[in-house]
């Protein structure tokens, strides 16, 4: 039997920016509950909920101080239980964000661990002596600078692969692992639908060899976790794995290995950065490279023994229309094109909140307008190295995480209907033009393209189980592919560019499924419009 998550479409909610219900400018659990009917109308099957646990909020909730408590800004545990139940009534499952590579430095484990070298919690974290008065080695934090932080009290360094307020957990400690499994079972018992696992590829690290991702113990830990927690339940698990290849993805997701349902892979995320540099070092996207990566993740995975996730956006990634499409003249066409290309591929699609109405990036002109710790740290580090403010802000506007974290644009009222108070992060000024209310009134809106694509997946096994076959020789700017199941054959065609493109294909069209321009009666020697995309059934 096909697992439910292979047929599912998952919707990521960034709680802080989704809907404020109590007028404090911050989204909350009751706000999400108030919008469940909207998500049911869209047709999604599960909500991936970014962290709502108790947290000092240094990294917007990815620094957890208590895994079994809800942060008061989001509500109470009763609200959380209510969300799970209300979602269930609408056949929507709640997938929790599991952040177990690190905790907050305010977690009781770390507060204890810092007290002395012989504290019972000391070994829950990774401590090392310095080398000749210097850091233990040259491991770097993803948020700039060294990954080692000096602790004056115990005269040792602790490891943090992210902010210094996010000390890394020591997964080689079996007692710690058991505590994590107990916590996971606490949430499973509340009736959640699974876990999205934050930077899970890092838990098997070997800091003494400066290995962070894909360490030697990664897969044994995941197999142990599976056995002790979700393996006995009908749950979906997806791991965030920035360093995956198709073969590594198969290791995670082959059911015979008893690890995860699927992973997020990010190979296309590096395509608009300079080779060997950081994400902030920009270069133009080469459409041929994008096409190649998309196809690779359809053809190099054995889908009989593994699975893949499909996404353009999340809370760490800028809006795809602004990044690789056109957020001006062809905003609607490019939004529909990205949706069509992705949702008819092999794998489980994820929609990031606001993506379904075509939300865009919002550029800033001063660092004072930036909230995200990653962007702020990079700004200060590069300023000290002599980069110009203008160049740094250009990078932040292209890749900064605030882009995706702007409040959801519900209507054209004050603060876009997100809150009656001043929002924690400024709303994109284009909310009068781009909002949910307007999208729902327009039968040709981006929203209804997403709704239609979800329906196609739910009603047609070919989308879930069909083989993927590339249409060859279409040039770099056109991605065309077949999905094939038995005698059934669908053709998907997309112009990835803002220029007209030639396309020639002899086909008997049995049924037109959807498109973002007028229906075509023939595909012989045609010119595709900018960002044109369509899907049809071949005779």
N, C-alpha and C positions, 0 to 999 in steps of 0.2 A: 504494500500500500504506500502511496506517495505521502511523505510527511507534509503536514499542513503548511509548513514554512516554505516549501518549494513553490506552492501556489500563491503564497501571500505577497502582499505589498505592504511594506513597513513605512511608517511616517515618523520622522524624528521631531519631537517637541523639545525646544530649548525653553525650559519653564520660566526663566527670568524674563523672557521676551514674548511669551505667548499671549497671555491675557491676565490683567490685573483685576481682581475682584473686590479688593478692599481699599483701593484708593491710596496706596503708598508708592505707586510708580514702579512696582516690581510685580512681574507675573507670578501666579501662585497656583496651587492645586485646584482650588475651587474655580479659578479662571479656566483651567483645562476642562474641568467637568462641564462648565457652562458651554463649551464649544464642541462637546462630543457629538452632538447631532450633525454639526457641520462636517466632522470627520467621517461620520457614518454615511453622509450624502456623497462624499468623495469616493468612498468605497473601500477604504483601507482595512487591513486585517489586524494590524498590531501598531502600537505606539512604542517607539524607543524613546524613553524618558531620560534626558540628560540629568545629572545628579541632583537630587533634592535632599540629600542627607545633610546632617549638621556639619557646618563648615565655616571657617573664618572668611572664606570667599576670596582668598588671594588669587586663585586660578578659577574663579567662578564655579566653585563647587567640586572641582577635581582635586581639591585638597580637603579630605574628609577627616573630621575630628570625632565623629561617632557614626558608625555604619548602621546602627539600629535605632537611630533617631532622625526625625524630619527637621530640617532647618526651619526655625520659626518664621522666616520671611516667606516660606512657601505654605505654611499651615501646620497641621498636626498629623500624628499617626492616624487618627480617626479620619481625617481628610484623605490620607493616602489609601486607606482601606476602602473608603467610599469611592474613590477614583477607580480602583481595581474592580469593584462591584458594578459601578455604573458603566464602565467600558465593557465589561463582560455581557451586560444586558444588550449591548449593541454588537455583540460578537467581535469585540476588539480586545486584544490581549495587551497587557502592559509589560514591556521588556525593560528591565532595570539596567542602568549603567553601572557596571562593576569596576571599581577602581582599586585594584589590589597590587599594583606595582609599588605604590607609595601611599602614605597617609599624609595628613596635615601634621605639622610640628606641634599642633595643639591636641593631638590625639593622646589619650591617657597612656597608651603604650610608650609613646616617645617622651612624654613628660617624665615618666618613670625611668626610661632608658638613659636619659641624660643625667640622672642623679649620681650614678657611680658605675664603675666598670663591672662590679659584681651584682648589679641590680638584676632581678629575675627577667626583666624585659629588655635588658641590654642587647641580647642576641636576636631580638626581633628586627633589628636594623643592622646596617653594614658600617662597621667602624674600622678604621685603620690608623696606624701610626704614620706620621709624616716621614719623608725621606730627606735627611739633611736640612731640616727646617722648611722643607717644601711639601706641596701636596703629594699624596702617595703615587699618583701617576697622572697622565695627561688626559684622562677621560673628561669629556666636555658635557655641559648641561645643554639641553635643547633650548633653554631660555637664556643663552649667552653665558660665557665664562666657564670656570672650572666646575666639575660635578662634585667637587669635594668642599665641605664647609668645616672650618675649625670650630671645635667646642672647647671653650676656655676652661670650663669646669672640670672635664675629665681628660683634657689635653690629648684629644684624638680628633680625627676628621670623620665625618659621616658622609655617606654618598647620597647625592640627590641628582637624578638625571633630568629633573625639571627645576622648579624654583627651589631656593634654599629652604623655603617653608614646606617643602614636599619631600621629606626623607624617604629613601627607598627601603622597602621591606626586605628582610633576609629570608628568602624562600627556602634556603637550605636548612632552616630550623623547622623540624616536624611539628613542634608545638604551635608555632605560628600558623603553619598550614592548616592544622586542625581548627584553630580559632576562625580562620577564613571560611572553612567549609561549614562550620556551625552557623556563621553569619549568613552564608548563602542559603542554607536550609531554613533559616528564620524567614527569609523573603519568599522562598519557594512555598513554605507553609501558608503564607498570606495569599497565595493564589496567583502569583505573577506568571507571565508567559515565557520567561527566559531572561538571558543576560546578554548585553553588549559589553564586551570586555576591553576596557581601555588599555592601550599599549601592552597588550598581554604578551607580546613576543619578547618583552624585556624581563619577565620574571625568572627566566633561566640563566640570568647573567653570571659571568665570572669576572668580578671586578679586578682580581689580581692579574688576569690576562687581558684586561681592558676590553672584554667582550660584553656588549650590552644586549643586542638583539640575537635571537636564534642560538642561545647558549646551549651547552651540552645537556642540561637537565630540563629544558623547556617542555619537551613532549612527555617525558615521564611525569612531570608535575601536572600537566593537563589531563593525562590519563588517570592519575590519582584523583584529581578534582572531579572528573566525570563520574568515576566510580562512587565517590563519597557524596555527591550532590545531585546534579541534574540528570545523570545517566539513567536514573530509575523513573524519570518523568517524561511527559510529552512536551518538552520545552525546546525553544530555539536559542542557539548560542552563536554569537558572531564575534570573532576576535579582530581587534584593530592591529594590523600587521603591516607596517610601512615598508618592511624589507622582504616581503614575500615575492617569490617567483611562482609560476603555475605549479611546479613540482612541490615546492614547500606548501602551497595552498592545498595540494592533494594530501600531504601528510596530516595537516590539521583536520581535513574534512572527510576523509575516507571513513565511512561508517565502521569498517572492520577495525579501525584503530581506536575507536571509542574516545574521541577528543571533542571537536566542536562541529556544529552544523555547517559553518562556513566562515570565511574571513573577509574583511575589507582589505583590498590591496590598492596601492596608491601609485602604480607605475606611471600613470598618465599625469600625476601631479607635478612631476619634475620637468615636464616638457617645455614649460615657459620660464625655466631658470637656466643660467649658464652652467655648463657641464662642470661637475666637481665643486661647484660653489654652493652658497646657501640659497634658500628659497627667495630671499630678498634681491638676489642678483638676477635681474630680469633679462629675458630675451623674447623675441616674438615667437608665437606658437607656429610650428610647422605642421600643417594639416595632414601631410603624409605620415608624419610620425604619430600623430594622434590616432589616425585610422589604423596604423600598424599595431599599436598597443591594444586598441579596442578589439581588433580581430584576434590578436595573440591570446587574449584572455577568454576568447570563445572557442579557439581551436586547439590550444595546448593543454587544456584540462580534460581529463577523462570524466565526463559528466555521469557516467554509469557508476563511478566510484568516488565522486567528489562533488563539491558544489561551490558556487561563486556568488558574490553579491554585486549589485549594480548600483552605482550612484554617481552623481555629478557634484553634489554639495553636502556639506555638514557644518557643524558649529566651528570647525577649524579652517574652513575653506571658503574663499570668496564666492559670490554669486556667479554662476556659470555664464549667464547672459552677458554680464559686464566683462567677464574674463575672456571668453572665447566666442561670444556671439555678438549681438548688436543691441545695446540697451537704449538706442534711439529709434531711428526710423523702422527697423525690423525687429523690435523687441518681441512682439507677439509671435512673429514667424519663427524667430530663432529659438524662443522658449518652447514652442511646439515641436520644432525639429529635434532639439535635445531630448525632449520627452519621448518622442516616437522612436528614435534610434535606440535609446536605452531600454525602454519598457518592453520591446519586442525581442530582446536578446535572451539568451539562456542564462538563468540565474534569478536571484530574488532582488527586485528593485526596492530602493529606499528613496523616499521623498523627504527633503528637508523643509521644515515649516516655512511657508512663504514662497517656496519654489513653484507650487501649483498655481500661483497667481502671477508668476513672472516678476518677483521682486528683484531689485538691482542693488549694486554697490552704492555707497554714499561717501564720496571723497571728503577728506578733512583738509584744512589748510594750516593747522597748528597742532603740535603734540598735546596741548592742553585739552583737545577734543577727543583724545584717545583714551580708552579704558583698559585695553588688553595688556596684561603684564608682559607678554612675549614681545609685542610691538614696542612698548615703552623701554624695556631692557635693551632691545636692539638699537633703538634710537639713541640712547645714552652711550652705548658702546661704540657705535659708528661715529657719533659726533666727536667723541674723544679721539677717534682715529683720523679725524680730519675730513670725513665725508660732509658734503653740504646738506643743510636742512632740507633744501628743495629735493635733492636726490633721495634722501631717506623717506621723506613724506610720499614721494612718488611710489616707492616700494611698499609703504604701508597701505596706500590707497589701492594698490594692485592686489596685495596678498594678505593684508592685516585681517585678523580674526573678527574685529568689530563689524566688518562688512556683513557677515552672516548673522550677527547677533542683534541687529536693530529690531525694535519691536514690530510685531506682525501688524500689517496694515489692514484693519477690519473694515473701516469705512472712511468717509471724507470729513468726519467730525474732528474736533480738537484731539490731538495726540493719536489720530487715526483710529479712535475707538479702543485703543489698547488700555488706557488708564485715564481717570479723571484728574490725576495728579501729574506732575512733571515726571516723565519716564526716566528710569535709571540711565538709559542711553538714548540719545536723541533719535527721534523718528526721522526716517528719510523724507525730505520735503515733497517727494513725488507721490505721497499717499493719496492726494486728492484724485490723481489719475489712476494709480494702481492700488486697488483695495478689493477685499473679498466681496463686499456688498455689490460693487459694480460688476465684478466678475460673474456673480451668480445671476445677475439680470441679463447678461449678454450670452446668448447661446453659442456664440463663436469665440468665447474667451478661452484663455489658457486652461482654466479650471476644468472646463468640460472636455478638453483633450485628455487631460490626466484621468478624469472619470471614465472616459471611453476606453482608454488603454488598460485601466484596472479591470474593467468589465471584460475586455477581450481576453485577458489573462485568466480570469476566473472561469470563463465559459468555453475556452478552447484549449484542450490538452496540448496542441501543437506549440503553444507559447511556452509551456512548462517543460514538455518532454521532447519537442522536435529537435532534429539535428540543425546545426548552423552551417551554412555553406556560403562563402564569399562569391559575389559576382566579380569576376576578374576584369582587369583592363578598363577601369572607369576613371582613372586619374586620381591624383592625391585628394582632390576636393570633394569627390563623390564617394560615399560609402553605400554600397548596395549589397544586400544579402538575402538568401532564402532561409526560411525555416521549413523543414520537411519532416512530416510524420506519416508513414505509410504512403497512401496515394495523395495525401494533402500537401499542397505547396503554397506557401505565402512568400511574397516578395516585398521587401522593405527597401526604399530608396531615399537617400538624404543628401542634399547639397550642404556640406559643412561650411560653405563660404558665403560671403555677401555679394559675390559676383555670379552672373549667369553661367551655367555649365552645360556643355553638351552631354547628352546621354542617348544611347541607342540600344533598344532591347526588343526583340520580337517576342511578343507574349500575347496569348489569348487571355483577356481579363474576364474572369468568372464573376468576381465581386470586388467592388471598391470598399475598403474597410474604413480608412480615414485619410485625411490629408490637410495641409495648412494653406492650400490654394484650391482652385477649382478642380473638380474631378477630371481625370484624363481618360480619354477613350482609347488612346494608343501611346506606346512608349517608343515607337520607331522614329529615330533621328529627331529627338525633341531637345528643347533648351530648358533646363531646370531653372526656375526662378531663384533669387537669393534666399538661402536657408529653406528651400522647399523640401518637404518630406511627405511621404505617403506610404501606405501599406495596402496591398491588395491580395486577393486569392487568384492563383493561376488555374486555368482549366487543365 
